[in-house]
Amino acid sequence: MKRIVLMFAASFVPMGAIAQLYTENFDVDHTAQWTVNKGINPAGNLADIFFDYSTYGIPSAPGSGGTTRGLRLESNVTGGLFSGLSVSPTGKSFTGEYEVRAKAWLNFVGPAPVGGNGSTQAGGVGIGTAGVTPQWAGGTQDSVWFATTTDGNSASDWRAYSTAAPASYGSGNAVYFAPSTNASDPYYAGFGGATPPPAQTALFASQTGATMLGNIAFGWHDFIVNVSGGFVTWTVDTLPIARINLATVTQGGSNIHFNYFDTNATSTSNQNRLNFMVIDNVSVTAVPEPATIVVLGLAGAALLRRRRKVS
């Protein structure tokens, strides 16, 4: 009954009543407002905070109104070293219960589904970092973060990391909603079958084929990280991927980050730099307490009834 009341009340909560803590659509060059932390091989790990992704044939992200600027992350472009990087909005701090949302696009050198040489990399999102050390698979973790591979060709394509699992929680761990972290698990079957955008294929001959099931490349997807009730949950679109009890980990700070890293030491021989992740339309909003949802929701319902009587 309590859950029904909350769901009813939440349906009447005005969007303006949910506190917006931070937004970034990258349409203006805010490079100076982001901190880039690189692991080993810094020359091979790149961040472009004002990247025009239409130059790779990628359509405007949902909610962008036709603009095509975003954050682009690349790893192991040169050097042939297992490496990565992370970026955080400089000086930001998010505490209490909140939700991070962003549009994410993963790209890899084709042809799909197998990919070209060096196509298996990974990109993700995290919370609870101090924002001063690189958060990637081979680094020292100070946050809770999640990632997925570019092409779905790893033994572990869906991953979660923390100070309690600096090398990632293993497949089958209770933090995951699926029994396996491999893209082939039926749990992830709603993803896949996407093709490189025609404009990208027209620019680069390697960009053909279709992605395997369980892989999210070549399409815009929602990365959602919800921090509430003592847990942090990562959802992609509407599919929950992993949930971690915050009491079991240590957070180094209170900032967010996006990261990208290679899964091995192989740099791609393709010179068109087709392995990357793009992030657009970042927002952080406060998660209202249940009591607040009820009060605001019931007030909204009462206002709606009053308007109907007047009309």
URFEN-V765665 format. One record per residue. N is the residue number from 0. RES is the residue in one letter. PHI is phi as a letter, one per 20 degrees, with the letter a starting at -180 (NA if undefined). PSI is psi as a letter, one per 40 degrees, with the letter a starting at -180 (NA if undefined). OMEGA is omega in radians with two decimals (NA if undefined). Layout:
n-><N/N>
res-><RES/RES>
phi-><PHI/PHI>
psi-><PSI/PSI>
omega-><OMEGA/OMEGA>
//
This chain:
n-><0/1/2/3/4/5/6/7/8/9/10/11/12/13/14/15/16/17/18/19/20/21/22/23/24/25/26/27/28/29/30/31/32/33/34/35/36/37/38/39/40/41/42/43/44/45/46/47/48/49/50/51/52/53/54/55/56/57/58/59/60/61/62/63/64/65/66/67/68/69/70/71/72/73/74/75/76/77/78/79/80/81/82/83/84/85/86/87/88/89/90/91/92/93/94/95/96/97/98/99/100/101/102/103/104/105/106/107/108/109/110/111/112/113/114/115/116/117/118/119/120/121/122/123/124/125/126/127/128/129/130/131/132/133/134/135/136/137/138/139/140/141/142/143/144/145/146/147/148/149/150/151/152/153/154/155/156/157/158/159/160/161/162/163/164/165/166/167/168/169/170/171/172/173/174/175/176/177/178/179/180/181/182/183/184/185/186/187/188/189/190/191/192/193/194/195/196/197/198/199/200/201/202/203/204/205/206/207/208/209/210/211/212/213/214/215/216/217/218/219/220/221/222/223/224/225/226/227/228/229/230/231/232/233/234/235/236/237/238/239/240/241/242/243/244/245/246/247/248/249/250/251/252/253/254/255/256/257/258/259/260/261/262/263/264/265/266/267/268/269/270/271/272/273/274/275/276/277/278/279/280/281/282/283/284/285/286/287/288/289/290/291/292/293/294/295/296/297/298/299/300/301/302/303/304/305/306/307/308/309/310>
res-><M/K/R/I/V/L/M/F/A/A/S/F/V/P/M/G/A/I/A/Q/L/Y/T/E/N/F/D/V/D/H/T/A/Q/W/T/V/N/K/G/I/N/P/A/G/N/L/A/D/I/F/F/D/Y/S/T/Y/G/I/P/S/A/P/G/S/G/G/T/T/R/G/L/R/L/E/S/N/V/T/G/G/L/F/S/G/L/S/V/S/P/T/G/K/S/F/T/G/E/Y/E/V/R/A/K/A/W/L/N/F/V/G/P/A/P/V/G/G/N/G/S/T/Q/A/G/G/V/G/I/G/T/A/G/V/T/P/Q/W/A/G/G/T/Q/D/S/V/W/F/A/T/T/T/D/G/N/S/A/S/D/W/R/A/Y/S/T/A/A/P/A/S/Y/G/S/G/N/A/V/Y/F/A/P/S/T/N/A/S/D/P/Y/Y/A/G/F/G/G/A/T/P/P/P/A/Q/T/A/L/F/A/S/Q/T/G/A/T/M/L/G/N/I/A/F/G/W/H/D/F/I/V/N/V/S/G/G/F/V/T/W/T/V/D/T/L/P/I/A/R/I/N/L/A/T/V/T/Q/G/G/S/N/I/H/F/N/Y/F/D/T/N/A/T/S/T/S/N/Q/N/R/L/N/F/M/V/I/D/N/V/S/V/T/A/V/P/E/P/A/T/I/V/V/L/G/L/A/G/A/A/L/L/R/R/R/R/K/V/S>
phi-><NA/g/f/f/f/f/f/f/f/f/f/d/f/f/g/f/e/e/f/e/e/a/b/b/d/m/f/d/f/d/g/f/e/c/d/d/d/d/e/f/m/g/f/e/d/c/c/c/f/c/e/e/f/f/f/d/m/e/f/g/f/g/n/e/m/n/f/c/d/a/e/d/d/c/c/l/f/c/o/m/c/f/b/a/b/b/c/c/f/f/m/e/b/c/c/m/d/b/c/d/c/b/e/c/c/d/c/b/f/e/e/f/e/f/n/e/g/m/e/e/c/b/c/a/b/b/c/m/e/f/m/c/c/f/d/b/f/d/d/e/e/c/b/d/b/c/b/c/e/f/d/m/d/d/f/c/e/c/c/c/c/a/f/e/b/f/d/n/f/f/g/n/f/f/f/e/f/e/f/c/e/e/g/f/f/g/g/e/f/f/e/o/n/e/d/g/g/g/f/f/f/f/e/c/f/f/e/c/n/c/f/f/f/n/d/d/f/m/a/e/c/e/e/c/d/d/d/a/m/n/c/c/c/d/c/d/l/d/d/f/d/b/b/c/f/f/f/e/c/d/d/f/a/c/e/d/b/d/c/b/b/e/e/b/e/e/e/f/e/f/e/e/l/e/e/a/c/d/d/b/l/e/b/c/c/f/e/f/f/g/f/f/f/f/f/f/f/f/f/f/f/f/f/f/f/f/f/f/f/f/f>
psi-><d/d/d/d/d/d/d/d/d/d/e/e/h/i/d/e/e/h/h/h/d/i/i/h/e/e/d/i/h/f/d/e/e/i/h/h/h/i/a/i/f/d/d/e/h/i/h/h/e/f/h/g/e/e/e/f/e/h/i/h/i/h/e/e/f/e/i/f/i/a/h/h/h/i/i/f/d/i/d/f/i/h/i/a/i/i/i/i/h/h/e/i/h/h/i/a/h/i/h/h/i/i/h/h/h/h/i/i/h/a/i/i/e/d/i/a/h/f/e/h/a/i/i/a/i/i/i/f/i/e/f/e/i/h/h/i/d/e/a/h/h/e/i/h/i/i/i/i/i/d/e/e/f/i/d/g/d/h/i/i/i/a/d/e/g/d/e/i/h/i/h/e/i/e/d/i/d/i/e/i/e/i/d/e/h/d/d/e/e/e/i/i/e/i/i/i/i/d/d/d/d/d/d/h/d/e/g/i/a/i/i/i/i/e/i/e/i/f/i/h/i/h/h/h/h/h/h/i/f/e/i/h/h/h/h/h/b/e/h/h/d/i/h/h/h/e/e/e/i/h/h/e/a/f/i/i/i/i/i/h/i/i/e/a/e/h/i/i/e/h/e/e/f/e/h/i/h/h/h/i/g/h/i/h/i/i/h/i/i/d/d/d/d/d/d/d/d/d/d/d/d/d/d/d/d/d/d/d/d/d/NA>
omega-><3.13/-3.14/3.13/3.12/3.13/3.14/3.13/-3.12/-3.10/-3.12/-3.13/3.14/3.12/-3.10/-3.14/-3.13/3.11/-3.00/3.07/-3.07/-3.09/3.02/3.06/3.11/3.03/-3.14/3.03/-3.09/3.13/-3.12/-3.10/-3.11/3.13/3.08/3.13/3.12/-3.07/3.04/3.09/-3.12/-3.09/-3.14/-3.12/3.14/-2.90/3.06/3.07/-3.04/-3.07/-3.03/3.05/-3.04/3.05/3.11/3.03/3.06/-3.10/-3.11/3.12/3.14/3.07/-3.13/-3.10/3.12/3.08/3.12/-3.03/3.04/3.13/3.08/3.11/3.08/3.10/3.13/3.07/3.13/3.04/3.04/3.12/-3.13/3.01/-2.97/3.14/-3.13/3.02/3.13/3.13/3.01/-2.98/3.00/-3.11/3.14/-3.13/-3.10/-3.11/-3.13/-3.06/-3.14/3.08/3.07/3.07/2.98/-3.10/3.07/3.04/-3.08/3.06/3.13/-3.09/0.12/3.04/0.08/-3.04/-3.11/3.11/-3.13/3.09/-3.01/-3.07/3.05/-3.08/3.11/-3.10/-3.03/-3.13/3.13/3.02/3.13/3.01/3.09/-3.10/3.10/-3.12/3.11/3.12/-2.96/-3.11/-3.08/3.07/-3.03/2.99/-3.03/2.98/-3.09/-3.00/-3.12/3.04/-3.06/-3.11/-2.99/3.14/-3.07/3.06/3.03/3.13/-3.06/3.13/-2.90/3.04/-3.08/3.04/3.05/3.11/3.13/-3.05/3.10/3.12/3.01/-3.07/3.08/-3.11/3.10/-3.07/3.12/-3.10/3.08/-3.14/3.12/-3.13/3.09/3.11/-3.10/-3.10/3.13/-3.10/3.14/-3.08/-2.99/3.08/3.08/3.04/-3.13/-3.13/3.10/3.05/3.12/-3.10/-3.13/3.10/3.10/3.13/-3.12/-3.01/-3.03/-3.10/-2.97/3.14/3.09/-3.12/-3.10/3.10/3.08/3.13/-3.11/-3.04/-3.11/3.06/3.05/3.08/3.13/3.09/2.92/-3.10/3.08/-3.10/3.11/-3.12/3.09/-3.13/3.14/2.97/-3.05/3.07/3.09/3.02/-2.98/3.10/-3.06/3.07/-3.07/-3.08/-3.12/-3.05/3.09/-3.07/3.11/-3.09/-3.06/3.05/3.09/-3.10/-3.11/-3.07/3.11/3.07/3.03/2.94/-3.09/-3.13/-3.07/3.03/3.13/3.11/-3.05/-3.06/2.99/3.14/3.09/3.10/-3.04/-3.09/3.07/-3.07/3.06/3.14/2.97/3.03/3.08/3.10/3.01/3.12/3.03/3.01/-3.13/3.08/3.06/-3.10/3.03/3.13/-3.14/3.12/3.11/-3.12/-3.11/-3.13/-3.12/3.14/3.08/3.11/3.12/3.12/3.12/3.13/3.11/-3.14/3.14/3.13/3.12/-3.14/-3.12/NA>
//
